[in-house]
Amino acid sequence: MVYCEVNSLIEANIKKNSILSELDKIEIDGVLITASIGSYCIHASKIQDVSIDSMINQADMCMYKEKHLSRSL
């Protein structure tokens, strides 16, 4: 899990893509390791209203949705 403060969804996507591009470079014993990231964005004024478990669950659901969409391309 990575927590980042950003000012927009565009900035969040740039950060996510930056992390993914670094993870794409991992190779172990000739096997390329792939990664998926699920993002969950919440406005700072609402952060106290949402539990950590709920944020993780939302990000997890987004990750599986992204994986499903990328496989159907």
VOGU-3710 file (C-alpha; in Angstrom, 3 decimals, decimal comma):
1> mvycevnsli> 0,000/0,000/0,000  1,206/3,467/-0,894  -0,324/6,624/0,476  0,211/9,789/-1,573  -1,152/13,264/-1,239  -1,996/14,710/-4,644  -3,956/17,712/-5,851  -5,875/16,104/-8,722  -6,845/12,811/-10,315  -4,436/13,597/-13,144
11> eanikknsil> -1,581/13,920/-10,642  -2,666/10,655/-8,985  -2,602/8,825/-12,336  0,832/10,244/-13,152  2,144/8,995/-9,819  0,532/5,562/-10,316  1,995/5,228/-13,811  5,422/6,255/-12,507  5,318/3,527/-9,863  4,135/0,951/-12,418
21> seldkieidg> 6,911/1,868/-14,843  9,502/1,195/-12,135  7,890/-2,122/-11,256  7,958/-3,206/-14,914  11,748/-3,342/-14,718  11,868/-6,182/-12,188  13,162/-9,495/-13,493  14,077/-12,487/-11,312  15,788/-15,540/-12,791  14,656/-14,563/-16,290
31> vlitasigsy> 11,039/-14,069/-15,226  9,549/-10,612/-15,718  7,520/-9,601/-12,675  4,333/-7,656/-13,397  2,309/-5,490/-11,062  -1,146/-4,004/-10,793  -2,198/-0,990/-8,792  -5,661/-0,081/-7,615  -6,215/3,581/-6,830  -8,621/5,104/-4,383
41> cihaskiqdv> -8,870/8,864/-4,133  -10,551/10,757/-1,355  -10,706/14,468/-0,638  -8,710/15,550/2,412  -11,842/16,954/4,060  -13,426/13,464/4,027  -10,408/11,451/5,205  -11,672/11,232/8,786  -14,956/9,694/7,576  -13,370/6,636/5,919
51> sidsminqad> -11,583/3,766/7,641  -8,238/2,438/6,457  -9,879/-0,952/5,809  -12,476/0,697/3,590  -9,796/2,582/1,620  -7,797/-0,626/1,100  -10,951/-2,471/0,010  -11,835/0,259/-2,497  -8,305/0,276/-3,941  -8,338/-3,527/-4,124
61> mcmykekhls> -11,620/-3,532/-6,055  -10,192/-0,926/-8,455  -7,091/-3,063/-8,988  -9,146/-6,112/-9,959  -11,303/-3,974/-12,259  -8,147/-2,653/-13,996  -6,769/-6,205/-14,319  -10,026/-7,395/-15,862  -10,110/-4,496/-18,328  -6,482/-4,983/-19,382
71> rsl> -7,018/-8,701/-20,026  -10,020/-8,058/-22,265  -8,006/-5,815/-24,636
//
